[in-house]
Amino acid sequence: MRNIVLFGPPGAGKGTQSVLLVDHFGFVHLSTGDIFRANIKGGTELGKLAKSFLDSGQLVPDDVTIQILEDTANGHPEAKGFIFDGFPRTKAQAEALDRFLESKGQSITAMLALEVEEEELRQRLSKRAETSGRVDDADPLVIQKRIDVYNAETAPVAEHYKGQNKYQGIAGMGTIEDIFGRLSSALEGGV
C-alpha cells in the first residue's frame, strides 16, 4: 500500500492533481479541505467550528483535524493507498499521522511537494474564487493570510519527511498535464 502526502501551499493545485492521481493510480483521496467544506455545508458542529477558523485564514486545530481524518480513513478499509491532501499541516499532525498509520502496519511512502511561486498562488486563488465559488479565495487579505500561515506553520512539516528521506519536490508551475506528468513519473519511478 502506498500512502502519499500531496503537499504544497494553498493554490498549488493539490486538489486538481489529486483527482487525476486517484483516477490513474486508484488511491483514495483524503482532503481535509473537502471534509471541512462538506461539514460546513451540512451545518455540523465540526463544520461550524472549522468555519470560524477558515473564515479568518487560520488552521483548524490539530485535535479536530486528526480525529476527522482518522474517522474518514477508517471508513475505507478496502483502500489500496491514500493521497493525503491538505494534511498534515503541522508537525504534530505529521507525527499523529505516522502513529495512526503505524497502528495499521503502514507508513507514509512519500511526500510529493508542489513548488509554486507566491505571485502565481495569489493569481490561482483569485481565479478559483471566480470559477468555483470558493468565497475563502475571494479576499486578497485572506489569501495572503493563508499563504503566510502556510509559510510559518505548514511549510516546516516538509522537514519531518525530509528527515525520513520521503520528501520529493515537484515543480508545480506549467499546465495541469505537465504537473501531472511530473507527479506520475515520481510515482512510477518507485515512490
C-alpha positions as CSV (number, residue, x, y, z in Angstrom):
1,M,0.0,0.0,0.0
2,R,1.3,3.4,-0.9
3,N,0.3,6.4,1.2
4,I,1.2,9.8,-0.4
5,V,1.2,13.2,1.2
6,L,0.5,15.7,-1.6
7,F,1.9,18.9,-0.2
8,G,2.1,22.5,-1.2
9,P,0.7,25.9,-0.4
10,P,-2.9,27.0,-1.0
11,G,-3.5,27.2,-4.7
12,A,-0.6,24.9,-5.7
13,G,-3.0,22.5,-7.4
14,K,-3.2,19.7,-4.8
15,G,-7.0,19.2,-5.3
16,T,-6.8,19.2,-9.1
17,Q,-3.8,16.8,-9.2
18,S,-5.3,14.5,-6.5
19,V,-8.3,13.9,-8.8
20,L,-6.0,12.9,-11.6
21,L,-3.8,10.7,-9.4
22,V,-6.9,8.9,-7.9
23,D,-8.2,8.2,-11.4
24,H,-4.8,7.0,-12.7
25,F,-3.4,5.1,-9.6
26,G,-6.6,4.1,-7.7
27,F,-5.8,5.9,-4.5
28,V,-8.4,7.1,-2.0
29,H,-8.3,10.9,-1.8
30,L,-8.5,12.3,1.7
31,S,-8.8,16.1,1.5
32,T,-9.2,17.8,4.9
33,G,-10.5,20.9,3.0
34,D,-13.2,18.9,1.2
35,I,-14.1,17.1,4.5
36,F,-14.4,20.5,6.3
37,R,-16.4,22.1,3.5
38,A,-18.8,19.1,3.5
39,N,-19.3,19.6,7.2
40,I,-19.7,23.4,6.8
41,K,-22.4,22.8,4.1
42,G,-24.1,20.2,6.3
43,G,-24.2,22.6,9.2
44,T,-22.5,20.1,11.6
45,E,-20.8,21.2,14.8
46,L,-17.5,20.4,13.3
47,G,-18.4,22.4,10.3
48,K,-19.3,25.4,12.4
49,L,-16.1,25.1,14.3
50,A,-14.0,24.7,11.2
51,K,-15.7,27.7,9.5
52,S,-14.8,30.0,12.3
53,F,-11.1,29.3,11.8
54,L,-11.2,29.0,8.0
55,D,-13.1,32.3,7.5
56,S,-10.2,34.2,9.2
57,G,-7.5,32.3,7.3
58,Q,-6.4,30.2,10.3
59,L,-5.8,26.4,10.5
60,V,-8.4,24.2,12.2
61,P,-6.9,22.9,15.5
62,D,-4.9,19.7,15.3
63,D,-7.1,17.6,17.5
64,V,-10.2,18.3,15.5
65,T,-8.4,17.7,12.2
66,I,-6.7,14.5,13.3
67,Q,-9.9,13.0,14.6
68,I,-11.9,13.7,11.4
69,L,-9.2,12.4,9.2
70,E,-8.8,9.2,11.1
71,D,-12.5,8.6,11.1
72,T,-12.6,9.2,7.3
73,A,-9.6,6.9,6.6
74,N,-11.1,4.1,8.7
75,G,-14.2,4.3,6.5
76,H,-12.1,3.0,3.6
77,P,-10.8,-0.4,4.7
78,E,-10.5,-1.5,1.0
79,A,-8.1,1.3,0.0
80,K,-5.0,0.4,-2.0
81,G,-3.5,3.6,-0.7
82,F,-4.3,7.2,0.3
83,I,-3.4,10.6,-1.0
84,F,-3.4,13.0,1.9
85,D,-4.3,16.4,0.5
86,G,-4.0,19.3,2.9
87,F,-2.8,17.1,5.7
88,P,-0.6,17.1,7.7
89,R,-0.3,20.8,8.2
90,T,1.7,20.9,11.4
91,K,4.5,18.7,12.8
92,A,2.0,17.4,15.5
93,Q,-0.3,16.3,12.7
94,A,2.6,14.6,10.8
95,E,3.5,12.7,14.0
96,A,-0.1,11.8,14.6
97,L,-0.4,10.5,11.0
98,D,2.7,8.4,11.5
99,R,1.3,6.9,14.7
100,F,-2.1,6.2,13.1
101,L,-0.6,4.5,10.0
102,E,1.9,2.6,12.2
103,S,-1.1,1.2,14.2
104,K,-2.3,-0.2,10.9
105,G,1.1,-1.6,9.9
106,Q,1.6,1.2,7.3
107,S,3.6,4.4,6.8
108,I,3.8,7.4,4.5
109,T,5.5,6.3,1.3
110,A,6.4,9.8,0.1
111,M,5.7,13.5,0.4
112,L,5.3,14.9,-3.1
113,A,5.6,18.7,-2.6
114,L,4.2,21.0,-5.3
115,E,6.5,24.0,-5.5
116,V,4.8,27.2,-6.8
117,E,5.9,30.9,-6.7
118,E,3.7,33.1,-4.4
119,E,2.5,35.5,-7.1
120,E,1.3,32.5,-9.1
121,L,-0.5,31.3,-6.0
122,R,-2.3,34.6,-5.5
123,Q,-3.4,34.6,-9.1
124,R,-4.6,31.0,-9.0
125,L,-6.6,31.5,-5.8
126,S,-8.3,34.7,-7.1
127,K,-9.2,32.8,-10.3
128,R,-10.5,29.9,-8.3
129,A,-12.8,32.3,-6.3
130,E,-14.4,33.3,-9.6
131,T,-14.8,29.8,-11.1
132,S,-15.6,27.6,-8.1
133,G,-17.5,29.9,-5.7
134,R,-14.8,29.4,-3.0
135,V,-15.5,32.6,-1.0
136,D,-12.4,32.0,1.1
137,D,-10.4,32.7,-2.1
138,A,-12.1,36.0,-3.0
139,D,-10.4,38.3,-0.4
140,P,-6.8,39.3,-1.2
141,L,-6.1,39.8,2.6
142,V,-7.4,36.3,3.4
143,I,-5.4,34.8,0.5
144,Q,-2.2,36.5,1.8
145,K,-3.0,35.4,5.4
146,R,-3.4,31.8,4.2
147,I,0.0,31.9,2.4
148,D,1.6,33.5,5.4
149,V,0.2,30.8,7.7
150,Y,1.3,28.1,5.3
151,N,4.9,29.6,5.3
152,A,5.0,29.9,9.1
153,E,3.2,26.8,10.2
154,T,2.8,24.3,7.4
155,A,6.0,24.5,5.3
156,P,8.1,23.3,8.2
157,V,6.2,19.9,8.0
158,A,8.4,19.2,5.0
159,E,11.4,18.9,7.4
160,H,9.6,16.0,9.1
161,Y,9.5,14.0,5.9
162,K,13.0,15.2,4.7
163,G,14.3,13.6,7.9
164,Q,12.7,10.3,6.9
165,N,14.0,10.6,3.3
166,K,10.4,10.7,2.0
167,Y,10.3,14.3,0.6
168,Q,10.4,14.9,-3.1
169,G,9.9,18.4,-4.6
170,I,7.8,18.6,-7.7
171,A,7.7,21.7,-10.0
172,G,4.2,23.0,-9.7
173,M,4.3,25.5,-12.5
174,G,3.0,24.9,-16.0
175,T,-0.1,23.2,-17.3
176,I,-2.2,20.7,-15.3
177,E,-1.0,18.0,-17.7
178,D,2.7,18.9,-17.2
179,I,2.4,18.8,-13.4
180,F,0.5,15.5,-13.6
181,G,3.3,14.1,-15.7
182,R,5.9,15.0,-13.2
183,L,3.8,13.6,-10.3
184,S,3.2,10.4,-12.3
185,S,6.8,10.0,-13.1
186,A,7.7,10.3,-9.4
187,L,5.1,7.6,-8.5
188,E,6.0,5.3,-11.4
189,G,9.7,5.7,-10.5
190,G,9.3,3.8,-7.3
191,V,7.8,6.3,-4.8
